[in-house]
């Protein structure tokens, strides 16, 4: 089984990344920090064909499992 981990946090070195590093300490997976990608807005005219979106999706499609690591914020109303 091949695994891709997507870090989807605004802080690349925050608590979510720390938990990813603790849960997956030694390789065996592909890691992507979404904040490090250059992804443009959606365009019907394909104005963003040079951004990172399609190359990353093509790479992710090679993996059987995706783990999306995102922070969970809890607060009081």
C-alpha positions as CSV (number, residue, x, y, z in Angstrom):
1,X,0.0,0.0,0.0
2,X,1.4,3.4,-0.9
3,X,0.4,6.4,1.2
4,X,0.4,10.1,0.5
5,X,0.2,12.6,3.4
6,X,-1.2,16.0,2.7
7,X,-0.5,18.6,5.3
8,X,-3.4,21.1,5.1
9,X,-2.5,23.6,7.7
10,X,-1.7,27.3,7.6
11,X,1.3,26.7,9.8
12,X,3.8,24.3,8.1
13,X,5.6,23.7,11.4
14,X,2.7,23.8,13.8
15,X,1.1,21.1,16.0
16,X,-0.5,19.3,13.0
17,X,2.9,18.8,11.5
18,X,4.3,17.6,14.8
19,X,1.5,15.0,15.0
20,X,2.2,13.8,11.5
21,X,5.9,13.5,12.3
22,X,5.0,11.5,15.5
23,X,2.5,9.2,13.7
24,X,4.7,8.6,10.7
25,X,8.3,8.8,11.9
26,X,10.3,7.1,9.2
27,X,9.4,7.4,5.6
28,X,7.4,4.9,3.5
29,X,5.1,7.7,2.4
30,X,4.9,10.7,0.1
31,X,4.5,14.1,1.9
32,X,3.0,17.2,0.5
33,X,2.6,20.6,2.3
34,X,-0.3,22.2,0.6
35,X,0.9,25.7,1.8
36,X,4.1,25.2,-0.3
37,X,2.1,24.7,-3.5
38,X,1.5,27.4,-6.0
39,X,-2.2,26.8,-7.0
40,X,-4.2,29.5,-8.7
41,X,-7.9,30.2,-8.8
42,X,-10.2,28.1,-11.1
43,X,-10.3,29.4,-14.6
44,X,-12.5,28.3,-17.5
45,X,-9.9,29.6,-19.8
46,X,-7.2,27.4,-18.2
47,X,-5.2,30.5,-17.2
48,X,-3.4,28.5,-14.4
49,X,-2.1,25.6,-16.4
50,X,1.4,26.4,-15.2
51,X,0.6,26.1,-11.5
52,X,1.2,23.1,-9.2
53,X,-2.3,21.7,-9.1
54,X,-2.3,19.1,-12.0
55,X,1.3,17.8,-11.4
56,X,0.5,17.2,-7.8
57,X,-2.8,15.5,-8.5
58,X,-1.1,13.2,-11.0
59,X,1.5,12.3,-8.4
60,X,-1.2,11.7,-5.8
61,X,-3.1,9.4,-8.1
62,X,-0.2,7.0,-7.9
63,X,-1.0,6.4,-4.2
64,X,-3.7,4.0,-2.9
65,X,-4.3,6.0,0.3
66,X,-4.4,9.7,1.1
67,X,-4.1,11.0,4.6
68,X,-5.2,14.7,4.9
69,X,-3.7,16.1,8.1
70,X,-5.6,19.3,9.0
71,X,-6.0,21.1,12.3
72,X,-9.3,20.9,14.3
73,X,-10.2,24.1,16.0
74,X,-12.6,24.0,18.9
75,X,-14.0,27.1,20.5
76,X,-16.7,28.4,22.6
77,X,-19.6,30.5,21.4
